[in-house]
């Protein structure tokens, strides 16, 4: 190939969207790094994520308290939901719903007992840490004078709107929430300048549609229980349990398994996909 033809081909390659195999390789590489992290590191990162997610409901309450009660108000209020996710994702903190995708890929690729236990270790540590952070944030929001009276009232109104739904409906809606949040992880490796907009658009859709998130909504449901507006049974069995199940199903089956299957069906080995991504990152042939 001549030098001119090679430069032309390089220009074409630079402008092509990355294939599913390349994206898969990027997510797989990140998954391996996460599975290698010690539990202590996952714990602190998960705790930070649980605390950060409290800012989603807080931002929504601030907007709700300061906007007029008009039909268009929800369209603005739900934009606040993205704040906690921006903090968590851009800050590289560990969130349970992100981990319904990344560690599952190595497990699907190599389903050994060692990988399974490692995935379960990551899930348990991160989810428990997320809930501890959410519990701490909820205690502060519900029991202190951090918020003005009108913002505090708006926060509890938002919290109560997510409770007292039929269990099956909560699971179904949580599946869609898990699907959309896991898709953020799938889209991020090559999003470049669009990273922020991907996070905002997908999390805004989750909030506006009323799809419950296992951690963001946990802060609100815990706050409602601390404030005496809901029982702990409502918070734990009526919200935490169905959202955990739904988010996990949405992330694992609708994102991880399906995207794994599409790469597998392409006829290219998954190891090759991983190697292609390494070459793209390093510039090596």
C-alpha positions as CSV (number, residue, x, y, z in Angstrom):
1,X,0.0,0.0,0.0
2,X,1.4,3.4,-0.9
3,X,2.0,6.1,1.7
4,X,-0.9,8.2,0.3
5,X,-3.3,5.2,0.4
6,X,-2.2,4.4,4.0
7,X,-2.8,8.0,5.1
8,X,-6.2,7.9,3.5
9,X,-7.1,4.6,5.2
10,X,-5.9,6.0,8.5
11,X,-8.2,9.0,8.1
12,X,-11.1,6.7,7.3
13,X,-10.4,4.6,10.4
14,X,-10.2,7.6,12.6
15,X,-13.7,8.8,11.5
16,X,-15.4,5.4,11.7
17,X,-17.5,4.7,14.8
18,X,-15.9,2.0,16.9
19,X,-17.4,-1.4,16.3
20,X,-19.2,-3.4,19.0
21,X,-16.1,-5.5,19.3
22,X,-14.0,-2.5,20.2
23,X,-16.4,-1.2,22.7
24,X,-16.7,-4.7,24.2
25,X,-12.9,-4.8,24.5
26,X,-12.8,-1.5,26.3
27,X,-15.5,-2.5,28.8
28,X,-13.8,-5.9,29.3
29,X,-10.5,-4.3,30.1
30,X,-12.1,-2.0,32.7
31,X,-14.0,-5.0,34.2
32,X,-10.8,-6.9,34.7
33,X,-9.3,-3.9,36.5
34,X,-12.3,-3.6,38.8
35,X,-12.3,-7.3,39.7
36,X,-8.7,-7.0,40.6
37,X,-9.3,-4.2,43.1
38,X,-9.2,-5.1,46.8
39,X,-12.4,-5.1,48.8
40,X,-11.2,-2.2,50.9
41,X,-10.8,0.1,47.9
42,X,-14.3,-1.0,46.6
43,X,-15.8,-0.3,50.0
44,X,-14.5,3.3,50.2
45,X,-15.4,4.1,46.6
46,X,-18.9,2.6,47.1
47,X,-19.4,4.6,50.2
48,X,-18.5,7.8,48.4
49,X,-20.9,6.8,45.6
50,X,-23.8,6.3,48.1
51,X,-23.2,9.7,49.6
52,X,-22.9,11.4,46.2
53,X,-26.2,9.9,45.0
54,X,-27.9,11.9,47.7
55,X,-27.4,15.0,45.6
56,X,-29.8,13.7,42.9
57,X,-32.8,14.0,45.2
58,X,-31.4,17.2,46.8
59,X,-31.0,18.9,43.4
60,X,-34.6,17.9,42.5
61,X,-35.9,19.2,45.8
62,X,-34.1,22.6,45.3
63,X,-35.6,23.0,41.8
64,X,-39.1,21.9,42.9
65,X,-39.1,24.3,45.9
66,X,-38.0,27.3,43.8
67,X,-40.1,26.8,40.7
68,X,-43.7,27.7,40.3
69,X,-46.3,24.9,40.4
70,X,-46.9,24.8,36.7
71,X,-47.4,21.9,34.2
72,X,-43.8,22.3,32.9
73,X,-42.2,22.1,36.3
74,X,-41.4,18.4,36.3
75,X,-39.5,18.8,33.0
76,X,-37.0,21.0,34.8
77,X,-37.1,19.3,38.2
78,X,-36.0,16.0,36.9
79,X,-32.9,17.5,35.4
80,X,-31.6,17.7,39.0
81,X,-31.6,13.9,39.1
82,X,-28.5,13.8,36.9
83,X,-26.3,15.6,39.4
84,X,-25.5,12.6,41.6
85,X,-24.7,10.4,38.6
86,X,-22.4,13.0,37.1
87,X,-20.5,13.1,40.5
88,X,-20.3,9.3,40.7
89,X,-19.4,8.5,37.1
90,X,-17.0,11.3,36.3
91,X,-15.5,10.9,39.8
92,X,-14.9,7.2,39.1
93,X,-16.8,6.1,42.2
94,X,-18.3,2.6,42.5
95,X,-22.0,2.3,41.9
96,X,-23.9,-1.0,42.0
97,X,-25.9,-0.4,38.8
98,X,-22.7,0.2,36.8
99,X,-21.4,-3.1,38.1
100,X,-24.3,-5.0,36.6
101,X,-22.5,-4.7,33.3
102,X,-18.7,-4.5,33.7
103,X,-17.9,-7.5,35.9
104,X,-20.5,-9.7,34.2
105,X,-18.5,-9.7,30.9
106,X,-15.5,-11.6,32.3
107,X,-18.0,-14.1,33.9
108,X,-19.9,-14.6,30.6
109,X,-16.6,-15.1,28.8
110,X,-15.1,-17.5,31.4
111,X,-17.8,-18.8,33.7
112,X,-15.6,-20.3,36.4
113,X,-16.4,-20.5,40.1
114,X,-13.4,-18.2,40.8
115,X,-14.8,-15.5,38.5
116,X,-18.3,-16.0,39.9
117,X,-17.2,-15.5,43.5
118,X,-15.1,-12.5,42.5
119,X,-18.2,-10.9,40.9
120,X,-20.3,-11.7,43.9
121,X,-17.6,-10.2,46.2
122,X,-17.6,-7.0,44.1
123,X,-21.4,-6.8,44.1
124,X,-21.8,-7.4,47.8
125,X,-19.1,-4.9,48.8
126,X,-20.2,-2.2,46.4
127,X,-23.9,-2.5,47.1
128,X,-23.6,-2.6,50.9
129,X,-21.2,0.4,50.7
130,X,-23.7,2.2,48.5
131,X,-26.5,1.6,51.0
132,X,-24.4,2.7,53.9
133,X,-23.6,5.9,52.1
134,X,-27.2,6.4,51.2
135,X,-28.3,5.8,54.8
136,X,-25.8,8.4,56.2
137,X,-26.9,11.0,53.6
138,X,-30.6,10.3,54.3
139,X,-30.0,10.7,58.1
140,X,-28.5,14.2,57.5
141,X,-31.2,15.3,55.1
142,X,-34.1,14.1,57.2
143,X,-32.9,14.8,60.8
144,X,-30.8,18.0,60.5
145,X,-31.5,21.7,59.6
146,X,-29.4,21.4,56.5
147,X,-32.3,22.2,54.3
148,X,-34.8,25.1,54.6
149,X,-38.3,24.1,55.5
150,X,-39.7,24.5,51.9
151,X,-36.8,22.4,50.4
152,X,-37.1,19.8,53.2
153,X,-40.8,19.5,52.5
154,X,-40.2,19.2,48.7
155,X,-37.6,16.5,49.3
156,X,-40.0,14.4,51.4
157,X,-42.7,14.8,48.8
158,X,-40.3,13.5,46.1
159,X,-39.3,10.6,48.4
160,X,-42.9,9.6,49.1
161,X,-43.8,9.6,45.4
162,X,-41.5,6.6,44.8
163,X,-43.0,4.5,47.6
164,X,-46.2,2.5,47.9
165,X,-46.1,1.1,44.4
166,X,-47.1,-2.6,43.7
167,X,-44.0,-4.9,44.0
168,X,-44.2,-6.3,40.5
169,X,-44.5,-2.8,39.0
170,X,-41.5,-1.6,40.9
171,X,-39.5,-4.5,39.6
172,X,-40.6,-3.9,36.0
173,X,-39.7,-0.2,36.2
174,X,-36.4,-0.9,37.9
175,X,-35.5,-3.3,35.0
176,X,-35.7,-0.3,32.7
177,X,-33.7,1.8,35.1
178,X,-31.0,-0.8,35.3
179,X,-31.0,-1.1,31.5
180,X,-30.5,2.6,30.9
181,X,-27.8,3.1,33.6
182,X,-25.8,0.1,32.4
183,X,-26.0,1.5,28.8
184,X,-24.2,4.6,30.1
185,X,-21.2,2.3,30.9
186,X,-21.4,0.7,27.5
187,X,-21.5,4.1,25.7
188,X,-18.8,5.8,27.8
189,X,-15.5,4.4,26.5
190,X,-15.7,6.2,23.1
191,X,-18.2,9.0,24.0
192,X,-15.3,11.5,24.3
193,X,-16.8,15.1,24.4
194,X,-20.4,13.7,24.6
195,X,-19.7,11.9,28.0
196,X,-21.6,14.5,30.1
197,X,-24.5,14.6,27.7
198,X,-24.9,10.8,27.7
199,X,-25.0,10.8,31.5
200,X,-27.5,13.7,31.6
201,X,-29.8,12.4,28.9
202,X,-30.1,8.8,30.1
203,X,-30.4,9.6,33.8
204,X,-32.9,12.4,33.0
205,X,-35.0,9.8,31.1
206,X,-34.8,7.4,34.1
207,X,-36.1,10.1,36.4
208,X,-38.8,11.6,34.2
209,X,-40.2,8.1,33.5
210,X,-40.3,7.2,37.1
211,X,-37.9,4.3,36.8
212,X,-36.5,3.6,40.3
213,X,-32.8,3.4,41.0
214,X,-31.5,1.1,43.7
215,X,-29.2,3.7,45.2
216,X,-30.5,7.2,44.3
217,X,-34.0,6.2,45.5
218,X,-32.5,4.5,48.6
219,X,-31.5,7.9,49.9
220,X,-35.0,9.2,49.5
221,X,-36.8,6.1,50.9
222,X,-34.4,6.1,53.9
223,X,-35.0,9.8,54.5
224,X,-38.8,9.2,54.4
225,X,-38.4,6.5,57.0
226,X,-36.1,8.6,59.2
227,X,-38.7,11.4,59.0
228,X,-41.5,9.1,60.0
229,X,-43.3,9.6,56.7
230,X,-42.9,5.9,55.8
231,X,-42.2,2.7,57.6
232,X,-38.8,0.9,57.4
233,X,-40.7,-2.1,56.0
234,X,-41.9,0.2,53.1
235,X,-38.4,1.4,52.6
236,X,-36.6,-2.0,52.7
237,X,-39.2,-4.4,51.2
238,X,-41.3,-2.0,49.2
239,X,-38.4,-0.1,47.6
240,X,-34.9,-1.5,48.2
241,X,-35.7,-5.2,47.4
242,X,-37.7,-4.7,44.1
243,X,-35.3,-2.0,42.8
244,X,-32.3,-4.3,43.5
245,X,-33.9,-7.1,41.6
246,X,-35.0,-5.0,38.7
247,X,-31.8,-3.0,38.3
248,X,-29.8,-6.3,38.4
249,X,-32.0,-7.9,35.8
250,X,-31.9,-4.9,33.5
251,X,-28.1,-4.5,33.6
252,X,-27.2,-8.2,33.5
253,X,-29.6,-9.5,30.9
254,X,-30.5,-6.6,28.7
255,X,-27.1,-5.0,28.4
256,X,-24.3,-7.4,29.5
257,X,-25.7,-10.6,28.1
258,X,-27.1,-9.2,24.9
259,X,-24.0,-7.2,24.0
260,X,-21.8,-10.2,24.9
261,X,-24.0,-12.3,22.6
262,X,-23.8,-9.8,19.7
263,X,-20.0,-9.8,19.8
264,X,-19.9,-13.6,20.1
265,X,-22.2,-14.0,17.1
266,X,-19.9,-11.7,15.0
267,X,-17.5,-14.6,14.6
268,X,-14.6,-12.8,16.1
269,X,-13.0,-14.2,19.3
270,X,-13.5,-12.2,22.4
271,X,-9.8,-12.2,23.0
272,X,-9.3,-10.6,19.7
273,X,-11.8,-7.9,20.6
274,X,-9.8,-7.2,23.8
275,X,-6.5,-7.1,21.8
276,X,-8.0,-4.7,19.3
277,X,-8.9,-2.4,22.0
278,X,-5.5,-2.5,23.5
279,X,-3.9,-1.7,20.1
280,X,-6.3,1.2,19.6
281,X,-5.4,2.6,23.1
282,X,-1.6,2.2,22.7
283,X,-1.2,2.8,19.0
284,X,0.5,-0.5,18.6
285,X,-0.2,-2.7,15.6
